[in-house]
Amino acid sequence: MTNNEPKCILLKRKGASRIRKILNDKNFEEELLFWQNQTEKLKKEFNKPFQRTANRRR
């Protein structure tokens, strides 16, 4: 990786690496369960009302 890459690309690669480490030793059923759990967490997060935080930059 070079330092000239956009931050979004670095974050994408870091996330993909994290997921690979989590799923590395799991079989198909365990991997499927992982993704089902992550989907449920995401659905719960999206159902929460949006709250803007004071320290966000525009």
C-alpha positions as CSV (number, residue, x, y, z in Angstrom):
1,M,0.0,0.0,0.0
2,T,1.2,3.4,-0.8
3,N,0.4,6.6,1.1
4,N,-1.1,8.1,-2.0
5,E,-4.2,5.9,-1.8
6,P,-7.4,7.6,-0.8
7,K,-8.5,7.0,2.8
8,C,-11.6,5.2,1.6
9,I,-9.5,2.5,-0.1
10,L,-7.4,2.0,3.0
11,L,-10.5,1.6,5.1
12,K,-12.0,-0.9,2.6
13,R,-8.8,-3.0,2.7
14,K,-8.6,-2.8,6.5
15,G,-12.2,-4.0,6.8
16,A,-11.8,-6.8,4.3
17,S,-8.7,-8.0,6.1
18,R,-10.6,-8.0,9.4
19,I,-13.4,-10.0,7.9
20,R,-11.0,-12.5,6.4
21,K,-9.4,-13.0,9.8
22,I,-12.8,-13.6,11.4
23,L,-14.0,-16.0,8.8
24,N,-10.7,-17.8,8.1
25,D,-11.3,-20.9,10.2
26,K,-15.1,-21.1,9.9
27,N,-17.0,-23.7,7.9
28,F,-19.9,-22.7,5.6
29,E,-22.6,-23.0,8.3
30,E,-20.6,-20.8,10.7
31,E,-19.9,-18.3,8.0
32,L,-23.5,-18.1,7.1
33,L,-24.5,-17.6,10.8
34,F,-21.9,-14.8,11.0
35,W,-23.4,-13.0,8.1
36,Q,-27.0,-13.5,9.4
37,N,-26.0,-12.0,12.7
38,Q,-24.3,-9.1,11.1
39,T,-27.4,-8.4,9.0
40,E,-29.6,-8.4,12.0
41,K,-27.2,-5.9,13.8
42,L,-27.3,-3.7,10.7
43,K,-31.1,-3.8,10.5
44,K,-31.4,-2.8,14.2
45,E,-28.9,0.1,13.6
46,F,-30.9,1.4,10.6
47,N,-34.1,1.2,12.5
48,K,-32.8,3.6,15.2
49,P,-33.8,7.3,14.8
50,F,-31.0,9.4,13.4
51,Q,-29.2,11.6,15.8
52,R,-26.6,14.1,14.6
53,T,-23.6,14.4,16.9
54,A,-22.2,17.7,17.8
55,N,-18.6,16.9,16.9
56,R,-19.2,15.9,13.3
57,R,-17.5,17.9,10.6
58,R,-19.2,19.0,7.5
